[in-house]
Amino acid sequence: GKGFVLSGHDRSDGGLIATLLEMAFGGNCGLDIDVRGTGSPIEHLFSEELGLVVECTPEKVQEVEGLLTERAIPYAVIGRTTSEKHIKIQFNNEPVLAESMQELRQVWEETSFQLERLQMNPDCAVEEKQNIYDRQGPQYFIGFTPRETSQEVLESPDKPKVAILRDEGSNSDREMTSAFYAAGFEPWDIAMTDLLAGKVGLEGFRGLAAVGGFSYADVPESAKGWAATILFNERLKKKFDDFYSRTDTFSLGVCNGCQLFALLGWVPWQGIEPAGQPRFVRNVSGRFESRWSTVKVMNSKAIMLRGMENLTFGIHVAHGEGRLQFPDATIHEKINNDGLAALAFVDDEGLPTEQYPFNPNGSPEGLAGLCSNDGRHLAMMPHPERSFLKWQAHWLPEEMKKELRVTPWLQMFQNAYQWCRETE
């Protein structure tokens, strides 16, 4: 039957005690265990014979026992999880282990920590060790009801067209296509070679989405080659300038596309001297960061984030150069004052942070995205297109697992669709 198993782990290397501790570490909880049997506790706790530990709710225990007995599967009820982060293990009512879960978890992670110090900025390794010691877990907040797009919209014959722009080394174009399609758009796969060869223009598109990836293998830096392809080709630059200037267009740059928009000067506004242009540079950690991070939608002008203010939710990040750098402090100040800061990485309290690993790149004030003055152009480092389906979420609170059919990130693409309809 469904709903019996809350968690489970096979017994293997290290035996039963390792299985139980790993479950507690992952579940961020305590244990109250009493194993019964003959012989020594060593035999029972460290045996690596075939076995499985399953956690179920108290009201399901009898039912689970009945199912196991029916099928002649040997079992034993050995204890319970606790919200108090303390590990208590007994054998025949005699104490075997009594220790703080966090302390044991630090011992378990020590080897990895020492390796991390050698392969990344050691200060970040120490910061992560300290910040995850007593984590409570993310606090998600959704101030609206995420809904799947209606069949009426999905079957509309005159869908707005969006160009899914990619270059050599790009990825995530399929996910971006899927996200826009799920919101009612007609996505077109547009390669830079198509634009360079004049096979297609941007005139017929309402939207443009520059995808993530590693264009030109990030040589010499992220999106530099992609931006140069546009900036140093007069005909192509005019196509992009014309698209940007049209009042009936919007654009989204994600990850590598976000870095591209900064180099093109599409965010926060056009006309900033190159020396003062905000840009995305190497992460403070000195490494590529692939994480399920929590971000908060700020109160900004971004049309794609309308009605989503204060949303605090998980999202995929995957970048090596995502730290927002402001060569000119007055531009940073103006971004905050004018509502151009679109998203921010937050800690477990939901507050914008520069602390690692909650902020994976070290951007000031946790900034994860910028928009243009008119709100039509949005650049962000995290990946909403990889996070709009429920199964794409690496973690969800229990109540959201039951309630959500899609994640709130689909609303971004639905907002773009709604804006296109309003401005036809």
Residue pairs with C-beta under 8 A, 6 or more apart in sequence:
1 63
3 60
4 56
4 60
4 63
4 64
4 67
5 54
5 55
5 56
6 55
6 56
6 57
7 23
7 26
7 27
7 54
7 55
8 52
8 53
8 54
8 55
9 19
9 22
9 23
9 52
9 53
10 19
10 51
10 52
10 53
11 19
11 47
11 48
11 49
11 50
11 51
11 52
11 53
12 18
12 19
12 48
13 48
14 46
14 48
15 45
15 46
15 47
15 48
16 35
16 44
16 45
16 46
16 47
16 51
16 53
17 45
17 46
17 89
17 97
19 51
19 53
20 31
20 33
20 53
20 89
21 31
21 87
21 104
21 108
22 108
23 31
23 53
23 55
24 30
24 31
24 81
24 87
24 101
24 105
25 101
25 104
25 105
25 108
27 81
28 85
28 101
28 135
28 137
29 81
29 82
29 83
29 85
29 101
30 81
30 82
30 83
30 84
30 85
30 86
30 87
30 88
30 101
31 79
31 80
31 81
31 82
31 87
31 88
31 89
31 101
32 79
32 80
32 81
32 82
32 88
33 78
33 79
33 88
33 89
33 90
34 78
34 79
34 89
34 90
34 91
34 92
34 93
35 41
35 44
35 45
35 76
35 78
35 89
35 90
35 91
35 92
36 76
36 78
36 91
36 92
37 43
37 44
37 91
37 92
41 91
41 94
41 96
44 91
45 89
45 91
45 96
53 78
54 64
55 81
56 64
58 80
61 77
65 75
65 77
68 74
68 75
85 100
85 101
85 102
85 134
86 98
86 99
86 100
86 101
87 97
87 98
87 99
87 100
87 101
87 104
88 95
88 97
88 98
89 95
89 96
89 97
89 98
90 96
102 133
102 134
106 129
106 133
109 129
113 125
113 129
116 125
116 128
117 125
117 126
119 287
120 285
120 286
120 287
121 284
121 285
121 286
121 287
124 284
124 285
124 286
124 356
124 357
127 355
127 356
127 357
128 356
128 357
131 355
131 356
131 357
131 358
132 357
135 348
136 348
137 348
138 294
138 312
138 314
138 348
138 395
139 312
139 348
139 349
139 350
140 294
140 312
140 313
140 314
140 396
140 397
140 400
141 310
141 311
141 312
141 313
141 350
142 311
142 313
142 400
142 408
143 308
143 309
143 310
143 311
144 307
144 308
144 311
144 408
144 411
146 404
146 405
146 406
146 407
146 408
146 410
146 411
147 405
147 406
148 182
148 405
148 406
148 410
149 182
149 183
149 184
149 410
149 414
149 417
153 183
153 184
153 417
154 184
156 184
159 184
159 185
159 186
160 184
160 185
160 186
160 206
160 207
160 417
160 420
160 421
161 185
161 186
161 187
161 188
161 204
161 205
161 206
161 207
162 180
162 185
162 186
162 187
162 188
162 205
162 206
162 207
162 208
162 209
162 416
163 188
163 190
163 202
163 205
163 207
163 208
163 209
164 173
164 176
164 177
164 180
164 187
164 188
164 189
164 190
164 209
164 211
165 190
165 192
165 208
165 209
165 210
165 211
165 257
166 173
166 189
166 190
166 191
166 192
166 211
166 213
167 191
167 192
167 213
167 215
167 216
167 225
167 226
167 229
168 192
168 215
168 216
169 213
169 214
169 215
169 216
169 217
169 218
170 211
170 212
170 213
170 214
170 215
170 256
171 211
171 212
171 213
171 214
172 211
172 212
172 213
172 254
172 255
172 383
172 385
172 386
173 189
173 211
175 383
175 385
175 386
176 187
176 209
176 211
176 254
176 385
177 187
177 189
178 385
179 384
179 385
179 388
179 409
179 410
179 413
180 187
180 207
180 209
180 413
180 416
181 187
182 388
182 406
182 410
182 413
183 410
183 413
183 414
183 416
183 417
184 414
184 417
185 207
185 413
185 416
185 417
188 200
188 205
190 200
192 226
192 229
194 200
195 201
195 202
195 236
195 239
196 229
196 233
196 236
198 235
201 239
202 208
202 239
202 240
202 242
202 243
203 242
205 243
205 249
206 248
206 249
206 250
206 420
207 249
207 250
207 251
207 252
207 416
207 420
208 243
208 249
208 250
208 251
208 252
209 251
209 252
209 253
209 254
209 257
210 251
210 252
210 253
210 254
210 256
210 257
210 258
210 260
210 261
211 254
211 255
211 256
211 257
211 385
212 254
212 255
212 256
212 257
212 318
212 319
212 383
213 255
213 256
214 222
214 256
215 222
215 223
215 225
215 226
215 256
215 260
216 224
216 225
216 226
218 320
218 321
219 225
221 281
221 321
222 256
222 259
222 280
222 319
222 320
222 321
223 256
223 257
223 259
223 260
223 262
223 263
224 263
226 256
226 260
226 263
227 260
227 263
227 264
229 236
230 236
230 237
230 240
230 264
231 237
231 263
231 264
240 264
243 249
243 251
244 251
244 266
244 270
244 377
247 374
247 376
247 423
248 423
248 424
249 376
250 303
250 304
250 376
250 377
250 378
250 416
250 419
250 420
251 261
251 266
251 376
251 377
251 378
252 304
252 378
252 379
252 380
252 412
252 416
253 259
253 260
253 261
253 266
253 267
253 377
253 378
253 379
253 380
254 379
254 380
254 381
254 382
254 383
254 384
254 385
255 318
255 319
255 322
255 381
255 382
255 383
256 319
257 379
258 280
258 369
258 379
258 380
258 381
259 279
259 280
259 321
261 267
261 377
261 379
262 277
262 278
262 279
262 280
262 370
262 379
263 277
263 279
265 271
265 272
265 277
266 372
266 377
266 379
267 278
267 340
267 370
267 371
267 372
267 377
267 378
267 379
268 278
268 331
268 334
268 335
268 338
268 340
268 370
268 371
268 372
268 373
269 340
269 372
269 373
272 278
272 328
272 331
275 327
276 327
276 328
276 331
277 327
278 324
278 325
278 326
278 327
278 331
278 332
278 335
278 370
279 324
279 325
279 327
280 319
280 321
280 322
280 323
280 324
280 325
280 381
281 321
281 323
281 325
282 320
282 321
282 323
283 289
283 319
283 320
283 321
283 322
283 323
283 360
283 361
283 362
284 323
284 356
284 361
284 362
285 356
285 360
285 361
285 362
287 320
288 318
288 319
288 320
289 317
289 318
289 319
289 320
289 322
289 357
289 360
289 361
290 316
290 317
290 318
291 316
291 317
291 318
291 357
291 360
292 314
292 315
292 316
292 317
292 393
292 394
292 395
293 314
293 315
293 316
293 317
293 345
293 357
293 358
293 359
293 360
293 382
294 312
294 313
294 314
294 315
294 345
294 346
294 347
294 348
294 350
294 358
295 312
295 313
295 315
295 343
295 344
295 345
295 346
295 368
295 382
296 310
296 311
296 312
296 343
296 344
296 346
296 350
296 352
297 305
297 308
297 309
297 310
297 311
297 312
297 342
297 343
298 309
298 339
298 341
298 342
298 343
298 344
299 309
299 310
299 339
300 339
300 340
300 341
300 342
300 371
300 375
301 338
301 339
301 340
301 371
301 372
301 373
301 374
301 375
302 342
302 369
302 371
302 375
302 378
303 375
303 376
303 378
303 415
303 416
303 419
304 378
304 412
304 413
304 415
304 416
304 419
305 342
305 343
305 371
305 378
305 412
305 415
306 415
306 419
307 411
307 415
308 408
308 411
308 412
308 415
311 408
312 346
312 350
313 407
313 408
313 409
314 387
314 393
314 394
314 395
314 396
315 382
315 383
315 384
315 387
315 409
316 382
316 383
316 386
316 387
316 392
316 394
317 360
317 361
317 381
317 382
317 383
318 383
319 360
319 361
319 381
322 360
322 361
322 363
322 368
322 381
323 361
323 362
323 363
324 361
324 363
324 364
324 367
324 370
326 332
326 364
332 364
334 340
335 341
335 370
336 365
338 373
340 370
340 371
340 372
340 373
341 365
341 367
341 369
341 370
342 368
342 369
342 370
342 371
342 378
342 380
343 367
343 368
343 369
343 380
343 382
344 352
344 365
344 366
344 367
344 368
345 352
345 353
345 358
345 359
345 360
345 363
345 366
345 368
346 352
346 353
346 358
346 366
347 353
347 355
347 358
348 358
352 365
352 366
352 367
353 359
353 366
354 362
354 363
354 364
354 365
354 366
356 362
358 366
359 366
361 381
363 381
368 380
368 381
368 382
369 378
369 379
369 380
369 381
369 382
370 378
370 379
370 380
371 377
371 378
371 379
372 378
384 409
384 412
384 413
386 392
387 393
387 407
387 409
388 406
388 407
388 409
388 410
388 412
388 413
389 406
389 407
390 396
390 404
390 405
390 406
390 407
392 407
393 407
396 404
